[in-house]
Amino acid sequence: MANAGLDYPQPVRIPRLFAQSAALIVLAAACIPAAASAPAVPAHLRVATALVLHVDDVKSGATQSLDTALTADDAAAILGIAGLTGDLFAQNGFVNGYVRAFAWKDASPLAARAMACTTYLFADPVGAHDTLSLIVRTADEAGVDRMSLGASVGDESAGFQIDTEFKDLLGASISMTTTGVVFRHANALSLVSYRAPSNQDDPGYVIALARKQLDLQKAVAPVGVTIPDLVAAPRVESFGSSHTDATNLVLTVKDVPGGMRARSEGALTAQAFAAGDADTGAMFESHGFLSAYGRVFTRSSQFGKEATVIRSETAILTDNRGAHEAFRDLSDLASAVGARALGTVGAGDESRAFRLDDYEEDASYIEILFRHRNAVSIVEIQFPARLVNEALSVDLATKQVTRQLVDLGMLKPLR
């Protein structure tokens, strides 16, 4: 049932978004909306030294490889982001910072695990917010994958992952994954990153450490400071009764479980939307297929229970009747490949849920199909064999149809 139209992309070369120092790799990334104009707020946190994790907080076997205060120039150098200089840190009200890094003596020095915990303090929350705004733009332009945190860490936060591949001295390929969580609490901007072999990727661990570092900061300043999002200008045009663009009608990283990573996204052809089936794709064309968009999220399963892949796709057809016919074609295709019908789920104007167990691949799938007006959608979740979570599947479908209701002005915009 997997869709060949959204294969995982090849590793992306990016600028110096990572800086290496004493076995330290820091992920610089954030997901923060543009800052609104706001009056300065007195700093709640004044000394960064006690606001980062210690060696006792991380996995056993770690040794402390770096433990030092940071000047504005040091902070900019560690991040290594074009346009983010020590002078800019100073202009944004940088007061002081601290970094503590840890390393593990693994079998291969080239594949050794490393972690960094950093906190930058600014004179007020707006300075921290403005600095993050530049970081997120650079991360997005570099193609860094977004990662769900499940729930926000601090006043505002985001997670990211990036893969790197290289060869050891014997020519064997090594794949490493760096997971980073960035968050702001009051006037403190913090980064927690963990670099490990890709087959040991553990985003839940990094998220938990970020929350532990946040607890250190809350012990000093219990209440954070929220900077209001910019309010979008009201639309001049009226909402239509039909969908016209599928791009915003699929799930985002904010909708999926914590630790899931946005692996790929893009436009889909009719055949790709039909899971590569040429005949069904041709039928979509005859029903008035206009466009489609999809996004894929993945997560390595450490304990063999969680969803490992989520595919979210939506196709736009010329009218409701064509969408209804396409919905029926998709239902027939699911049955043809051996999926078992589970019934309807109450999403959109019509819906059907299916389950497929593929024991040869040690996987089980829940696929929910639904139509809203002239849009047909698929939410497919892959689980370890027999360990499906039907409630999660229905929740994801509900979130996707909610985005479509918002698109036609039938609900308030999502926050």
SVG drawing of the C-alpha trace seen along z (x, -y; Angstrom):
<svg xmlns="http://www.w3.org/2000/svg" viewBox="-21 -48 62 62">
<polyline fill="none" stroke="black" stroke-width="0.4" points="0.0,0.0 3.0,-2.3 3.1,-5.1 6.1,-5.0 5.6,-8.7 7.1,-10.0 10.4,-8.1 12.8,-9.4 15.1,-12.0 18.9,-11.6 20.9,-13.3 20.9,-17.1 24.2,-19.0 23.7,-22.0 25.9,-25.0 27.6,-25.0 24.5,-24.4 26.5,-22.1 29.7,-23.0 32.1,-20.4 34.1,-21.2 35.6,-18.6 33.3,-15.8 30.4,-18.2 27.8,-18.5 25.1,-21.1 22.0,-21.2 20.9,-24.8 17.3,-24.8 14.0,-26.3 10.4,-26.7 9.3,-30.1 7.0,-32.5 8.2,-36.0 8.4,-38.2 5.7,-40.7 6.8,-44.1 6.7,-43.9 8.0,-46.0 11.2,-44.7 10.5,-42.3 13.0,-42.1 15.1,-39.0 13.9,-36.2 17.1,-34.1 20.5,-35.8 23.2,-33.1 23.4,-30.3 25.8,-28.1 23.2,-26.2 20.7,-26.0 22.3,-23.1 22.4,-19.4 25.1,-17.6 26.8,-14.2 24.5,-12.5 21.5,-13.5 22.6,-11.6 23.0,-8.0 25.5,-6.0 29.1,-5.8 29.3,-9.4 32.3,-11.6 32.2,-15.4 34.1,-16.7 33.3,-20.4 32.2,-22.7 32.6,-26.4 31.0,-29.8 30.2,-31.5 30.7,-35.0 28.6,-36.4 31.3,-35.6 31.5,-32.0 27.8,-31.6 27.7,-32.6 30.8,-30.5 29.2,-27.3 26.0,-27.8 28.0,-28.6 25.0,-30.1 25.5,-32.6 24.4,-36.1 24.3,-35.2 27.4,-37.0 28.5,-37.9 27.5,-41.5 24.0,-40.4 23.9,-38.4 24.9,-41.6 22.3,-43.7 19.6,-41.2 20.6,-41.6 22.9,-38.6 24.0,-38.5 25.8,-35.2 25.7,-31.6 27.0,-28.2 27.7,-24.9 28.3,-21.5 29.0,-18.5 29.4,-14.8 30.9,-12.0 30.9,-8.2 33.8,-5.8 32.1,-3.7 33.7,-0.9 34.3,-3.1 35.6,-6.7 34.0,-7.8 30.6,-6.6 30.9,-7.7 27.9,-9.3 28.0,-12.9 25.7,-15.3 25.6,-19.0 23.4,-21.1 23.5,-24.9 21.7,-27.8 21.9,-31.5 20.5,-34.2 19.2,-37.5 18.2,-40.7 14.6,-40.0 12.4,-37.3 12.1,-39.3 15.9,-39.1 15.8,-35.3 12.8,-35.2 14.4,-37.3 17.5,-35.2 15.4,-32.0 13.6,-33.6 16.9,-33.9 17.9,-30.3 14.6,-28.8 14.8,-30.6 18.3,-29.2 17.3,-25.7 14.3,-25.7 16.4,-27.0 19.0,-24.3 16.3,-21.5 16.6,-20.3 13.9,-17.8 11.3,-18.9 10.5,-16.6 7.4,-16.4 7.9,-17.0 4.4,-15.8 3.8,-18.9 5.6,-22.2 8.7,-22.4 8.8,-25.8 7.2,-28.9 8.0,-27.8 9.9,-25.0 10.7,-22.8 12.6,-19.6 14.8,-18.7 16.8,-15.8 19.5,-15.5 21.4,-12.5 25.1,-12.5 26.8,-9.6 30.5,-9.0 33.0,-6.1 35.4,-4.7 39.0,-3.9 38.1,-0.5 35.5,-2.1 32.5,-0.9 29.5,-3.3 28.5,-4.9 25.2,-6.7 24.8,-9.1 21.7,-11.0 21.7,-14.2 18.5,-15.0 18.0,-18.5 15.4,-20.2 15.4,-24.0 13.2,-25.8 12.7,-29.2 11.8,-29.7 11.4,-33.4 14.7,-35.0 16.6,-31.8 17.2,-30.1 18.3,-26.5 19.6,-23.7 19.9,-20.0 21.4,-17.8 22.4,-14.2 24.5,-12.6 24.3,-8.8 24.5,-6.0 21.2,-6.1 20.2,-2.6 20.4,-3.9 18.3,-7.0 16.2,-7.8 14.3,-11.1 12.2,-10.4 15.3,-10.4 16.4,-13.8 12.9,-15.3 13.0,-14.0 16.4,-15.6 15.1,-18.9 12.2,-18.8 14.7,-18.0 16.8,-21.0 13.6,-23.1 12.9,-21.9 16.3,-23.4 15.2,-26.7 11.7,-26.6 13.3,-26.0 14.7,-29.5 11.9,-31.2 8.7,-29.1 6.7,-31.2 7.7,-31.7 6.9,-34.6 4.7,-34.1 5.3,-36.4 2.0,-36.6 2.0,-35.3 1.5,-37.8 -2.2,-37.8 -2.7,-37.2 -4.5,-39.9 -8.2,-39.1 -8.8,-37.6 -10.3,-40.1 -11.8,-37.4 -14.6,-35.2 -14.1,-31.5 -15.1,-29.2 -17.1,-26.0 -14.4,-23.9 -10.8,-23.2 -8.2,-24.5 -4.8,-23.7 -3.9,-20.5 -0.7,-21.7 -2.2,-22.8 -4.7,-19.9 -2.3,-17.3 -0.9,-16.7 2.0,-18.7 4.7,-17.8 2.6,-19.4 -0.2,-16.8 1.8,-13.6 3.2,-11.8 6.4,-13.1 9.6,-11.9 8.2,-11.5 10.2,-13.2 9.0,-14.8 11.0,-12.8 9.6,-13.9 6.8,-15.9 5.8,-17.2 3.3,-17.2 1.9,-13.8 0.7,-12.6 -2.6,-10.8 -0.8,-7.4 1.5,-8.2 -1.6,-9.1 -3.1,-5.7 -0.1,-4.0 1.6,-3.5 -1.4,-1.7 -1.6,-2.8 -5.2,-1.7 -6.5,-3.5 -4.5,-6.6 -6.1,-6.7 -9.5,-6.5 -8.6,-9.4 -7.7,-11.4 -11.1,-10.5 -12.8,-11.8 -11.2,-15.2 -8.0,-14.9 -6.3,-18.3 -3.5,-18.0 -2.3,-16.1 0.1,-16.7 1.6,-14.3 3.9,-14.3 5.6,-11.3 6.7,-11.1 8.9,-8.4 10.2,-7.3 12.5,-4.4 10.7,-2.1 12.9,-1.6 10.3,0.7 8.5,2.2 5.1,0.7 4.8,-2.8 3.7,-3.8 6.8,-3.9 5.5,-5.6 2.6,-8.0 1.6,-9.0 -0.7,-11.9 -2.0,-12.7 -4.8,-14.7 -6.0,-15.0 -8.1,-17.8 -10.7,-16.9 -12.8,-19.3 -16.0,-18.7 -17.7,-16.7 -19.0,-14.0 -15.6,-13.3 -14.1,-13.1 -16.8,-10.7 -15.9,-8.4 -12.2,-8.6 -13.0,-7.8 -14.8,-4.6 -11.9,-3.7 -9.5,-4.0 -11.7,-1.8 -11.8,0.8 -8.0,0.7 -7.6,1.2 -9.9,4.3 -8.1,5.6 -4.7,5.7 -6.2,7.7 -7.0,5.0 -9.9,5.8 -12.6,3.1 -13.1,1.8 -16.1,-0.5 -16.5,-4.2 -14.8,-6.7 -17.0,-9.8 -14.3,-11.9 -15.5,-14.3 -18.5,-13.6 -17.7,-9.9 -15.0,-7.7 -13.8,-4.1 -11.0,-2.5 -9.0,0.6 -6.4,2.8 -3.7,4.8 -1.3,7.2 1.9,8.0 3.6,10.6 6.4,11.1 7.4,7.5 6.6,7.7 4.2,4.7 0.5,3.9 -1.2,0.9 -4.3,-1.1 -5.5,-3.2 -8.3,-5.7 -9.8,-7.2 -12.2,-10.1 -13.7,-12.7 -14.4,-16.3 -16.2,-18.2 -13.9,-17.8 -10.9,-16.6 -10.0,-12.9 -7.5,-12.1 -5.5,-9.1 -4.0,-8.7 -1.9,-5.5 -0.1,-4.5 2.4,-1.7 2.9,0.2 4.9,3.2 2.9,6.4 -0.3,6.8 0.4,3.7 -2.0,1.3 -3.5,-1.7 -6.9,-2.4 -7.5,-5.4 -4.4,-7.1 -5.4,-6.5 -8.8,-8.0 -7.3,-11.0 -4.9,-11.7 -7.7,-11.5 -9.7,-13.9 -6.8,-16.4 -6.5,-16.2 -10.1,-16.8 -10.0,-19.7 -7.4,-21.4 -9.8,-21.0 -12.6,-22.6 -10.4,-25.5 -9.5,-25.8 -13.1,-26.5 -13.7,-28.9 -15.8,-26.3 -13.6,-26.5 -11.2,-29.0 -7.6,-28.8 -5.4,-26.2 -2.9,-27.5"/>
</svg>
